[in-house]
Amino acid sequence: MRLLALDTATDACSAALWLDGELHERFAVCPREHTRRLLPMIEELMAAAGLRLGGLDGLAFGQGPGSFTGLRIAAGVAQGLALGADLPVLPVSDLAALARAGWRETGASNWIVCLDARMGEVYTGRYRVTGDTVEAEADEAVLPPAAVPVPARGRWRGIGPGFAAYAEALQARLGKRLDAVQSEAWPRAGDIAALAAPLLAAGGGLPPEQAQPVYLRDNVASKPA
């Protein structure tokens, strides 16, 4: 499986090349520079591997939730490249990818993910992770920190910059279930690639025009009541 993965859902920008389980990645935290940084990352990875787009089996991208502008960048680039090379595309949840990153770094399985959604809210999801299998324990949602679902049982770890933006409120809400928090972690294309590779190998890709971002929030004009 040869797979190119992209992510621009947050302040971080990354691209990754998955070559039969071997991962090569470019990553930078660069707010508002995604358009300028993403294509050079892709070009560097492909050149270093001596590959053309036609030599890939598919593309994956972080489908969100996240920044409206950022999500459109990754989706648009993935769709454009895939259309030109006649490749399937696989959207991957940025929240699930961040849960996998937590497992990758610590080996822990239970994760509550929170990204800063601005406007007094977080994008959140809860997952159990075993290797490249990430199972959702609760629906992904955009909610005030005080409304994030609390697990009924077990010990969990928190991950994502939402835990920095709303540290006090999330600690008050989830504290009795939290073992630790990694608030400086970001979604990365490498984790998106790892989740996408087995799905694409099983035929799970979509035609490029059908691969769309997931925003969760429809209205960004005003704060929630």
N, C-alpha and C positions, 0 to 999 in steps of 0.2 A: 504494500500500500504506500503510494506516494501522494502526500496530501499537503496543500498549502492552507494555513489557517490565519485569520486576521481578527484583530479586535481593537475597537476604538470607542467602546461604550462609556468609558470613564475618562479621567484625566490622563490615564495611561494609554499608550499606543504600542501595539506589538504585532509582529508577524512571526510565524513559525513554519518550518518545513519538517514534516514527518516522513522519514524514509525507512520504511519497514521497521519501525520502532525506535530508530535513531532520530533524536530531536535536535534541530538547530533553530535558534530563536534570536530575534532582535526585539529589545524592549526599552522603553523610555517613558518616564512620567513627564509629559509635555503638554500642559493644558493649552487648548486653542491652536496647536501646531500639528494636529493629526493629518490634515490634508497635505501639508508639506513633508511630513516625515514618513508616511505609510508606504508610498510607492518606492522611495529609495530603499527602505527596509526589504521590500519584496525583491527588488532588483539585486541587492547584495546577496540575499539568500539563494536565489536562483543561479546567479553567476558562480557563487562559491561551490554549488553542487553540480555545476555544468549541466543544468536542466533548462528545458523550455517548457512553457505551459502545457504543450501537447504531450509531454512526458509524465504529466500528473494523472492521478486517478480521480481527483476531485478537489473541491475547495470547501472550506468551512469558515464560518464567521460567527462572532459573538452577536447573537440576536437581541441582546438586552436582557432585562431592562437596563436603562441608563440614559445618558444624554441624548435628546432627540437628534441633535446635529451629529453627534458621534455615531449613533446607530446607523444613520443614513449613509455616512461615509463608508463604513465597513461593508454594509449590505450592497451599496452601489458599486464599490470596487470589486467585490466578489462576484456580483452578477455580471459586470462588464467583462471581467477576465474569463469567467466561465462560458459566457455566450460566445466569445471569440474563439475559444479552444474547444467548444462542444463538450463541456464537463458538467457533471452533477454538482450540486451545492447542498451543504447541510448546515442549517442554522443550529447553534448550540446556546443554551442558556448561560448567560454570564454568571448568574448566581450559582448554578451547578458547577461551572468551571472554577469558581472561587472556593467552593466546598472541596473540590478535588485538590486544589492547591493546599488547603489546610491539611488534608490527609497526606499529601506528598511530603510536606515539611515536618509533620509530627507523627504520622501513623495513626492518629485518632480518627474515629469513624463518625461521630455525631457532631453536626455542624449547623449553627444558625448563622445565616449570612445576612448582612445589612449593608447596602450601599446608600449613600446620601442622595436622596431624591430632591433635595432642596424643599422650599416651601413648607418646612416643618414636618417632613415625612421621610420615610426610608422605603427603599425597595427591599423586600425581605423574602426569604425562603428557608426551609429547614430540610436537612438531608442526612441520609446515612450513606457513607462511602466505603466501598471495598474495592481497592484498586481503581480500575477504570469504570467501575459500575457505581453510578450515583443515583440513589433512589430518593425521590421527594417524599417527605413526611407531611408536608402541608403545601397548599397551593401558593405559588408566588403571588405577591400582592404589593401594593403601595399603601402604606399606613402611617399614621402618627406613631412615634416610638412607644407611646403608652398603650397602643393597641396591638403591638406585635404579639402573635400567638405564643403562649407559654406551653412548653411540652408538659404533658401530664406526668411523665416519669423520666428517670434517667439523668445522667450528667451530660452536659453539652459544652462545646466550645463556640465562641463567637468569632466571626471573621468579617473583615471589610471596613472601609472608611466610615461607614455609617456609625460604627461604634466609637469613632473619634468625634464625629460631629454631634452626636446625641448621647454622649457617654453617661451622663447622670440619669437621664430618663430610661435608657436601656438597662442600665444596672439596676435601677429600681424595679423595672418590669421583669427582668429575667434573672436577677442576681441569684436566687435560690437554686437555679438550674445550671448556672455558668461555672465551669471549672477555670477557664482562662479566656482571654480575648486577644486576637491579633488584629489590631485596628489599622495597621499600615500596609496590609496586603491588598493587591489589586488583581482583577481578572487578567489572565495572560493567554496569549494565543497558543502557547505550548500546551496548556491544560485543555483548551478547546480542541486542539488537534488530537490529543490523547483520547478524549471522549468521542470525537467524530470518527476516528479511524475504524473502529470495529463496526460502527453503524453503516458507514459507507461500504465496507467490505461485505456487509450483509444485504446490500442493495437499498440502503435507506436514503440515498440522495434524492434531491428534487431537481426538476428543471429550473434553471436560474431565475426565470420570471416568477416562479412560485415561492421563492425563498424571501420572506419578508421579516423586518424587525418586529420585536414585541415591545411596545411602549409601556403597557400597563396603565399609564395615566393618559387620558384623552385631553384634559383641559389644563393648560399651563398658563392661562392668562391671569388667574387670581389664586390666592391662597385658599385651601379648603376651609369650610366653615367650622 
